Amino acid sequence: MEKISYGMPYYGYHGRLAYFAHAKGHIGLYAMVDAMDALRDEVKKYRTSKATLRFSLDEKLPAALIKKLIKTGMKKNDEMVRAKKK
């Protein structure tokens, strides 16, 4: 599901997954903290804060990493939904 919140588009699946925005010198991906923590070693090259990745405009986006973040976030959100049903 695509929505806009905080003036930015985001993808959601049983909750929020990731926001994204274009800035003057980078593209920002704002993933949920649980997904970022689960892939800590893979995101450390880009990580600029607890849940923010900044990608340079002159480099190719790391599509595989972004897919992993989204899939990890989806799994975490599914777990939360199942836990609430118990």
GROMACS elastic network, one bead per residue, 0.5 to 0.9 nm:
[ bonds ]
;  ai    aj funct       b0    kb
    1    10     6  0.82658   500
    1    11     6  0.55944   500
    1    12     6  0.50962   500
    1    13     6  0.63268   500
    2     9     6  0.69226   500
    2    10     6  0.57802   500
    2    12     6  0.62948   500
    3     8     6  0.83260   500
    3     9     6  0.56419   500
    3    10     6  0.54560   500
    3    11     6  0.64581   500
    3    12     6  0.74784   500
    4     7     6  0.61224   500
    4     8     6  0.52949   500
    4    10     6  0.58617   500
    4    11     6  0.86072   500
    4    19     6  0.85834   500
    5     8     6  0.54561   500
    5     9     6  0.64292   500
    5    10     6  0.71033   500
    5    19     6  0.84068   500
    6     9     6  0.82924   500
    8    19     6  0.64282   500
    8    20     6  0.64403   500
    8    21     6  0.61987   500
    9    18     6  0.86487   500
    9    19     6  0.58136   500
    9    20     6  0.61813   500
    9    21     6  0.73984   500
   10    16     6  0.73361   500
   10    17     6  0.72203   500
   10    18     6  0.54778   500
   10    20     6  0.63231   500
   10    30     6  0.88737   500
   11    15     6  0.87488   500
   11    16     6  0.63526   500
   11    17     6  0.55606   500
   11    18     6  0.55731   500
   11    19     6  0.65774   500
   11    20     6  0.88408   500
   11    70     6  0.88208   500
   12    15     6  0.53219   500
   12    17     6  0.50014   500
   12    18     6  0.71777   500
   12    74     6  0.84764   500
   13    16     6  0.62239   500
   13    17     6  0.66143   500
   13    73     6  0.84807   500
   13    74     6  0.62948   500
   13    77     6  0.71266   500
   13    78     6  0.84361   500
   14    17     6  0.86621   500
   14    74     6  0.76911   500
   14    77     6  0.57865   500
   14    78     6  0.69253   500
   14    80     6  0.86069   500
   14    81     6  0.72728   500
   15    74     6  0.86401   500
   15    77     6  0.64944   500
   16    19     6  0.82074   500
   16    31     6  0.85038   500
   16    32     6  0.72569   500
   16    73     6  0.82273   500
   16    74     6  0.88624   500
   16    77     6  0.82442   500
   17    30     6  0.86132   500
   17    31     6  0.61009   500
   17    32     6  0.59368   500
   17    35     6  0.84482   500
   17    69     6  0.83909   500
   17    70     6  0.62707   500
   17    71     6  0.89307   500
   17    73     6  0.56417   500
   17    74     6  0.69679   500
   17    77     6  0.83495   500
   18    29     6  0.67278   500
   18    30     6  0.54116   500
   18    32     6  0.62436   500
   18    69     6  0.84894   500
   18    70     6  0.72142   500
   18    73     6  0.83297   500
   19    28     6  0.80800   500
   19    29     6  0.58373   500
   19    31     6  0.63885   500
   19    32     6  0.87242   500
   20    27     6  0.72500   500
   20    28     6  0.54768   500
   20    30     6  0.59852   500
   20    31     6  0.84684   500
   21    26     6  0.86949   500
   21    27     6  0.58402   500
   21    28     6  0.51863   500
   21    29     6  0.67530   500
   21    30     6  0.84345   500
   22    25     6  0.81284   500
   22    26     6  0.63145   500
   22    28     6  0.62090   500
   23    26     6  0.52612   500
   23    27     6  0.58522   500
   23    28     6  0.71774   500
   24    27     6  0.83072   500
   24    57     6  0.88289   500
   25    55     6  0.86965   500
   25    56     6  0.66184   500
   25    57     6  0.63193   500
   26    54     6  0.59878   500
   26    55     6  0.53498   500
   26    57     6  0.51382   500
   26    58     6  0.85587   500
   27    53     6  0.82336   500
   27    54     6  0.57127   500
   27    55     6  0.51326   500
   27    56     6  0.65508   500
   27    57     6  0.66385   500
   27    61     6  0.89994   500
   28    52     6  0.68257   500
   28    53     6  0.57642   500
   28    55     6  0.63946   500
   29    51     6  0.82989   500
   29    52     6  0.58418   500
   29    53     6  0.51628   500
   29    54     6  0.64508   500
   29    55     6  0.79637   500
   29    66     6  0.87177   500
   30    33     6  0.88282   500
   30    51     6  0.56688   500
   30    53     6  0.64152   500
   30    54     6  0.87513   500
   31    34     6  0.84281   500
   31    35     6  0.68187   500
   31    36     6  0.65516   500
   31    51     6  0.54787   500
   31    52     6  0.64587   500
   31    53     6  0.79462   500
   31    69     6  0.73380   500
   31    70     6  0.80390   500
   31    73     6  0.81255   500
   32    35     6  0.56446   500
   32    36     6  0.64661   500
   32    37     6  0.88200   500
   32    51     6  0.60856   500
   32    52     6  0.87499   500
   32    69     6  0.87350   500
   32    73     6  0.69934   500
   33    36     6  0.50465   500
   33    37     6  0.60136   500
   33    38     6  0.85394   500
   33    50     6  0.66898   500
   33    51     6  0.52117   500
   33    52     6  0.88544   500
   33    73     6  0.89607   500
   34    37     6  0.51265   500
   34    38     6  0.61407   500
   34    39     6  0.87747   500
   34    51     6  0.87106   500
   34    72     6  0.83390   500
   34    73     6  0.71211   500
   34    76     6  0.73839   500
   35    38     6  0.51294   500
   35    39     6  0.64490   500
   35    40     6  0.84939   500
   35    51     6  0.86284   500
   35    68     6  0.86766   500
   35    69     6  0.57030   500
   35    70     6  0.76313   500
   35    71     6  0.85620   500
   35    72     6  0.54976   500
   35    73     6  0.50795   500
   35    74     6  0.87866   500
   35    76     6  0.75158   500
   36    39     6  0.53232   500
   36    40     6  0.57988   500
   36    42     6  0.89053   500
   36    43     6  0.70721   500
   36    47     6  0.87660   500
   36    50     6  0.77796   500
   36    51     6  0.61738   500
   36    52     6  0.84768   500
   36    69     6  0.69162   500
   36    72     6  0.87052   500
   36    73     6  0.86161   500
   37    41     6  0.86118   500
   37    43     6  0.88316   500
   37    50     6  0.85266   500
   37    51     6  0.84792   500
   38    41     6  0.85014   500
   38    69     6  0.85654   500
   38    72     6  0.75714   500
   39    42     6  0.54251   500
   39    43     6  0.62618   500
   39    44     6  0.86504   500
   39    65     6  0.89082   500
   39    68     6  0.82167   500
   39    69     6  0.73424   500
   39    72     6  0.84118   500
   40    43     6  0.54106   500
   40    44     6  0.60683   500
   40    47     6  0.87050   500
   41    44     6  0.55154   500
   41    45     6  0.81151   500
   42    45     6  0.70383   500
   42    46     6  0.85884   500
   42    65     6  0.74796   500
   43    46     6  0.55058   500
   43    47     6  0.56200   500
   43    53     6  0.75170   500
   43    65     6  0.78390   500
   44    48     6  0.81995   500
   44    53     6  0.88177   500
   45    48     6  0.88028   500
   45    53     6  0.88575   500
   46    52     6  0.82342   500
   46    53     6  0.52286   500
   46    54     6  0.59235   500
   46    55     6  0.69164   500
   47    50     6  0.74157   500
   47    51     6  0.74129   500
   47    52     6  0.58687   500
   47    54     6  0.69102   500
   48    51     6  0.78377   500
   48    52     6  0.56796   500
   48    53     6  0.57761   500
   48    54     6  0.67377   500
   49    52     6  0.51956   500
   49    53     6  0.74152   500
   50    53     6  0.89374   500
   55    58     6  0.85290   500
   55    59     6  0.72713   500
   55    60     6  0.83502   500
   55    61     6  0.67883   500
   55    62     6  0.85599   500
   56    59     6  0.55433   500
   56    60     6  0.81336   500
   56    61     6  0.82840   500
   57    60     6  0.77801   500
   57    61     6  0.85784   500
   59    62     6  0.88159   500
   60    63     6  0.83996   500
   61    64     6  0.88118   500
   61    65     6  0.88264   500
   61    66     6  0.83229   500
   62    65     6  0.54581   500
   62    66     6  0.63393   500
   62    67     6  0.87752   500
   63    66     6  0.50604   500
   63    67     6  0.61047   500
   63    68     6  0.85945   500
   64    67     6  0.51359   500
   64    68     6  0.62408   500
   64    69     6  0.87314   500
   65    68     6  0.50331   500
   65    69     6  0.62332   500
   65    70     6  0.86874   500
   66    69     6  0.50935   500
   66    70     6  0.62591   500
   66    71     6  0.86299   500
   67    70     6  0.51412   500
   67    71     6  0.60760   500
   67    72     6  0.84260   500
   68    71     6  0.51230   500
   68    72     6  0.59106   500
   68    73     6  0.84032   500
   69    72     6  0.51162   500
   69    73     6  0.60604   500
   69    74     6  0.85707   500
   70    73     6  0.50309   500
   70    74     6  0.61210   500
   70    75     6  0.86412   500
   71    75     6  0.62068   500
   71    76     6  0.86447   500
   72    75     6  0.51165   500
   72    76     6  0.62454   500
   72    77     6  0.86402   500
   73    76     6  0.50594   500
   73    77     6  0.61078   500
   73    78     6  0.85439   500
   74    77     6  0.50776   500
   74    78     6  0.61063   500
   74    79     6  0.86110   500
   75    78     6  0.50683   500
   75    79     6  0.62465   500
   75    80     6  0.87681   500
   76    79     6  0.50774   500
   76    80     6  0.63852   500
   76    81     6  0.88227   500
   77    80     6  0.50634   500
   77    81     6  0.63107   500
   77    82     6  0.87193   500
   78    81     6  0.51015   500
   78    82     6  0.62391   500
   78    83     6  0.85954   500
   79    82     6  0.51635   500
   79    83     6  0.61072   500
   79    84     6  0.86702   500
   80    83     6  0.50593   500
   80    84     6  0.62216   500
   80    85     6  0.87881   500
   81    84     6  0.52281   500
   81    85     6  0.64816   500
   82    85     6  0.52295   500
   82    86     6  0.67696   500
   83    86     6  0.54844   500
